[in-house]
Amino acid sequence: MKTKSGNGSGAVHIPFLDLVTPHHALEHELHEVLTKALATASFVGGSMVEDFENAFAAYCGARFCIGVNSGTDAARFALIAAGVRTGDAVITVPNTFIATGEAISQAGALPLFVDVDPQSYNIDCRKLQELLENDCEIDEYTGILRTKESKRRVVAIVPVHLYGQSVEMDTILQLAERYGLKVIEDACQAHGARYFSRRRNRWMPAGTLGHAAAFSFYPGKNLGACGEAGAVTTSDPELAATIRMLRDHGQTRKYYHAIEGYNGRLDAIQAGFLSCKLRHLEECNMARRSAAHRYNEMFADGAGRIITPFEPSWSKAVYHLYVVQLEDRNTVQQELGAAGIGTGIHYPVPLHLQKAYAHLGYRRGDFPVTERAAERILSLPMFPTLTQAQQRRIVEAIVQITSDVVIDKTA
Ligand SMILES: *Cc1c(COP(=O)(O)O)cnc(C)c1O
């Protein structure tokens, strides 16, 4: 009575993410990078790293790009360079990957969560304003912003451009200016995403919207390495210089350490791979946007009960993920799996309810929008080579499963 087994009669599996096909097309170029690295034995630092940094800075329109070994390190180094110290608090959302929280904790601060907007899944600027107005106070002698309860210094905001859609940054930046906060974008899912700034009256890429931005080049990201990699972009020369030191043991030159830093450099072979793949990023992002629009149209025809992603007029999202909302999400996910269709959930447990953050003292009910979304969201297959035929099969399967669920309930 559920999905008929003959349904996909011999239908091939549709992966959630296809990382194999795109590398076939680039195989020759990628091999050349390896050959070059082996011939010169420049594995750490060197011209391949610098070339990629210059190319990625230019792509984003930022003055500086500092390659590091992951998106998590990128965020951590940016926060430390921005002045976050032990005992501080940094504002972010509970609806994100744990790396956002880890970067904050590992910079010595505690994450201070703000709920998200139900349509965009990104930080709710009204709730951010409420937190700043009601739960924080400016010390009248020092001018320092502190939380009323714990008296922690509030230093920065980390807006997360989740699923590849930029946060409403004009409002964030206005609040940040009013309260003297640094803004570090978590752009780990948003390579190439654009935001229309009313203040600047132009479209601006993620990575140039705050004081600095963290990018991840984990293989599955829109721009992915063939291993671990990340970068910080910024147009602030002081931040750039500090981040450059932090990634390399705090060195100003070899064996002269101005500060204690980290081993957080970008691998040269990965930088070489990334330079090849960066040349195709814009085209891949366009393909993702087309696939997202096709999904939207197919769902509009097929079923009214599935909530498709919302893209405001000021946003050009790059659809790192295509996330829908539906009832009985777990059943739908299971049945799609049985029909050979891969899906994901980003993310099933909000950060404030993770065991790792139990010490923060948050409870279920604290962030109702995030909590409700966590039970209803489903990430559908999304990658540049996803075909219209595959999408039709996915949408038809979902429409059928969700109508089965309705029949089951009324039976
Ligand atoms: C992937 C990701 C990170 C972390 O990047 P890594 O390169 O895996 O360390 C941080 N934040 C978000 C939102 C991410 O999706």
The ligand as an SDF file (V2000), in Angstrom:
LIG
                    3D

 15 15  0  0  0  0  0  0  0  0999 V2000
   31.2760   23.0590    5.9230 C   0  0  0  0  0  0  0  0  0  0  0  0
   30.9150   24.1010    6.9030 C   0  0  0  0  0  0  0  0  0  0  0  0
   31.8210   24.5830    7.8560 C   0  0  0  0  0  0  0  0  0  0  0  0
   33.1640   23.9680    8.1180 C   0  0  0  0  0  0  0  0  0  0  0  0
   34.0080   23.7880    7.0770 O   0  0  0  0  0  0  0  0  0  0  0  0
   35.1610   22.6570    7.1320 P   0  0  0  0  0  0  0  0  0  0  0  0
   35.9870   22.9680    5.9420 O   0  0  0  0  0  0  0  0  0  0  0  0
   34.4890   21.3360    7.0670 O   0  0  0  0  0  0  0  0  0  0  0  0
   35.9100   22.8550    8.4070 O   0  0  0  0  0  0  0  0  0  0  0  0
   31.4270   25.6380    8.6560 C   0  0  0  0  0  0  0  0  0  0  0  0
   30.2000   26.1700    8.5650 N   0  0  0  0  0  0  0  0  0  0  0  0
   29.2920   25.7240    7.6870 C   0  0  0  0  0  0  0  0  0  0  0  0
   27.9510   26.3760    7.6260 C   0  0  0  0  0  0  0  0  0  0  0  0
   29.6100   24.6670    6.8370 C   0  0  0  0  0  0  0  0  0  0  0  0
   28.6890   24.1950    5.9780 O   0  0  0  0  0  0  0  0  0  0  0  0
  1  2  1  0
  2  3  1  0
  2 14  2  0
  3  4  1  0
  3 10  2  0
  4  5  1  0
  5  6  1  0
  6  7  2  0
  6  8  1  0
  6  9  1  0
 10 11  1  0
 11 12  2  0
 12 13  1  0
 12 14  1  0
 14 15  1  0
M  END
$$$$
